[in-house]
């Protein structure tokens, strides 16, 4: 399992206090991708489409102005910021 960065810890903390969080779409999807190691695995775990997961994570990255994952055609890894 990859080492988890500060953003992962922030996201995890937000999820634990979800009732107090609004406007952070994509957090659950990003955590699922980090845990599964792939967008397809996250989609399966959450019962959503891979395209939904991809759009949600991209939206979160735009909002945070940071790249959370390195993406290749074969794998997804968490960035140092992620």
C-alpha positions in Angstrom: 0.0 0.0 0.0 1.4 3.5 -0.9 2.4 5.9 1.8 -0.4 8.3 2.4 0.2 12.0 2.2 -1.2 15.0 4.1 -4.1 15.4 1.7 -5.2 11.8 2.3 -5.2 12.5 6.0 -7.2 15.7 5.5 -9.7 13.8 3.3 -10.0 11.0 5.8 -10.6 13.5 8.6 -13.3 15.2 6.6 -15.0 11.9 5.9 -15.0 11.1 9.6 -16.8 14.4 10.2 -18.9 14.3 7.1 -22.0 15.9 8.7 -20.0 19.1 9.0 -18.7 19.1 5.5 -20.5 20.6 2.5 -19.3 21.2 -1.1 -16.5 18.6 -1.1 -17.7 16.3 -3.9 -15.1 13.8 -4.9 -13.6 13.1 -1.5 -15.2 9.7 -1.1 -14.2 8.8 -4.6 -10.6 9.9 -4.1 -10.2 7.8 -0.9 -11.7 4.8 -2.7 -9.2 5.2 -5.6 -6.3 5.5 -3.1 -7.5 2.3 -1.3 -8.3 0.3 -4.4 -5.3 1.5 -6.4 -7.4 2.0 -9.5 -10.4 4.0 -10.8 -12.1 0.7 -11.8 -11.6 -0.8 -8.4 -13.0 2.4 -6.7 -16.0 2.3 -9.0 -16.7 -1.3 -8.2 -16.3 -0.6 -4.4 -18.7 2.3 -4.5 -21.1 0.9 -7.1 -20.5 3.8 -9.5 -19.1 4.1 -13.0 -15.4 4.6 -13.7 -16.3 7.8 -15.6 -18.1 9.1 -12.5 -15.1 8.4 -10.3 -12.7 10.0 -12.8 -14.8 13.2 -13.1 -15.3 13.5 -9.3 -11.6 13.1 -8.7 -10.7 15.6 -11.4 -13.2 18.1 -10.0 -11.7 17.7 -6.5 -8.2 18.1 -7.9 -9.3 21.3 -9.6 -10.9 22.6 -6.4 -7.8 21.8 -4.3 -5.5 22.9 -7.1 -3.3 19.9 -6.6 -2.8 16.6 -8.5 -3.8 13.8 -6.1 -2.9 10.9 -8.4 -0.4 10.0 -11.1 -2.3 8.3 -13.9 -0.9 6.0 -16.5 -2.7 3.5 -18.7 -1.7 0.7 -16.4 -1.8 2.1 -12.9 -2.8 4.9 -10.5 -0.5 6.0 -7.7 -0.8 8.7 -5.1 1.3 11.8 -5.6 3.4 13.3 -2.8 0.7 15.9 -2.4 -2.0 13.3 -2.5 
